[in-house]
Amino acid sequence: VVMPLTRAHHMMLTRNLVYTALTRASTATVLVGEPEALDLALGRRDAHRRHTRLASLVG
């Protein structure tokens, strides 16, 4: 999975989207783009609290 991260599409950036990219990849996930966009996505939480391994997958 190759995931482009740009603040130009900031409304779509969510923790759930990053989590889905990381967990659906069969071999690897490559995050390409702006580090600030990743920070924005990881900081955005949905209304529903989910228990995931996202922090450990990102590093």
C-alpha positions, 0 to 999 in steps of 0.5 A: 500500500502506498499512502500519499499524505498531503494537507491539501486533502486535510478533511480526509485525513483521519486516524482510521484512514492511516490505520486501514492503510497499515493493517490492510497491506499484505507486505508493506505500507509506504507513507509518502508526503508531508510529516505534518499531514501524518501528525494531523491525521493521527491527532484527529479522532472520531467520535467513537473510541477505538482500541487499535495498535496504531501507535505501535505500527507507526513507530 
